[in-house]
């Protein structure tokens, strides 16, 4: 079995990270048994089956799109951007919490990250994969998508480096690459543990290949910690840069409601907000179904709720600044955009957005609700709905009434829009079902917390 790491995290006396009474053996046994010995339940097969069917529905919708073209969507003039960009921004935002938990909290030596960082990193990869589908199918001719890549061309026409769409390609591909490396390197010691404990020959071979010859020597640990820290340093600025670049899709234009300097920090805060909401929606069921209350403790839930509350207040500030600048700037187009959101045909959705993202999360000020798993799960679901509505309001409501009254129109998503969007949720959940069944939450990082728990005991 792999040797234990020779490192200890700083002691935080506020609350135990791992419940006292565990030993190295019990931690390893309990977590690895989820993957190696625990039988697959009927509930897992049911959940995975539903998610898989939704994924097939998405593939059918995309296949039909390739045959018929983007006319099957609800996009029109003037709303040339519809569900595809709304869902792209929503999924990219969800992926940010994984990078924040993994990289920034690691650099800040926050030991409470250790129970949730592994599936949060996996969540990032699956969310980015779902997000990457939408720009590809939104270009209309996906077989020409190579125009977005910086390939050499003598005509100097493509790629167009002044296009925010090209900036997205660089930002998202870099983000996905660093996140994948960071996730995989963090898994190596645990893959070696699964290799050594597996009784199935095929599993030993697969886990052994993925463990890359890990033996837990001092040299291995030194190289591992160096690489992990360097990747954390690379991933940290990506939390800020990726969604900042995504916000430039809007801020670099002249469309009222988009052309504003508040968008970069506002989008980053919103991304972390929705990302931690998804972390809670995943952590709470996993914690209950696999009896991991000793590892994903009340402290993890409370800290995640606090991050949600803080970023939610930043998002609320962004809404207030948008409204204030619409009035204070004296620009009649910006003022009309604000009036249209409040009184136009999409006004009910705007008020629903304010309720979901500002008012409902204020119950997290109450500690009893902040530590209640059911209340947190419901609030996280409301926040995810609210953040999707925010992207819908930004994209559609800013476009559907153009500078010319004669260009005004309405956007109505078709069943193909909904099938594609719901299908990506199914793909995300199917990937998460496979992840929790095949790979564990962090084993070795949980074991490093045992000395801390003993001190607190």
HELIX and SHEET records of a PDB file:
HELIX    1   1 UNK A   24  UNK A   36  1                                  13    
HELIX    2   2 UNK A   42  UNK A   68  1                                  27    
HELIX    3   3 UNK A   70  UNK A   72  5                                   3    
HELIX    4   4 UNK A   83  UNK A   94  1                                  12    
HELIX    5   5 UNK A   96  UNK A   99  1                                   4    
HELIX    6   6 UNK A  100  UNK A  104  3                                   5    
HELIX    7   7 UNK A  105  UNK A  107  1                                   3    
HELIX    8   8 UNK A  111  UNK A  115  5                                   5    
HELIX    9   9 UNK A  117  UNK A  138  1                                  22    
HELIX   10  10 UNK A  142  UNK A  148  5                                   7    
HELIX   11  11 UNK A  164  UNK A  197  1                                  34    
HELIX   12  12 UNK A  201  UNK A  211  1                                  11    
HELIX   13  13 UNK A  218  UNK A  251  1                                  34    
HELIX   14  14 UNK A  263  UNK A  289  1                                  27    
HELIX   15  15 UNK A  298  UNK A  328  1                                  31    
HELIX   16  16 UNK A  332  UNK A  343  1                                  12    
HELIX   17  17 UNK A  347  UNK A  354  1                                   8    
HELIX   18  18 UNK A  355  UNK A  359  3                                   5    
HELIX   19  19 UNK A  360  UNK A  365  5                                   6    
HELIX   20  20 UNK A  367  UNK A  370  1                                   4    
HELIX   21  21 UNK A  373  UNK A  392  1                                  20    
HELIX   22  22 UNK A  393  UNK A  397  3                                   5    
HELIX   23  23 UNK A  398  UNK A  399  1                                   2    
HELIX   24  24 UNK A  405  UNK A  407  5                                   3    
HELIX   25  25 UNK A  415  UNK A  438  1                                  24    
HELIX   26  26 UNK A  444  UNK A  447  1                                   4    
HELIX   27  27 UNK A  450  UNK A  456  1                                   7    
END                                                                             
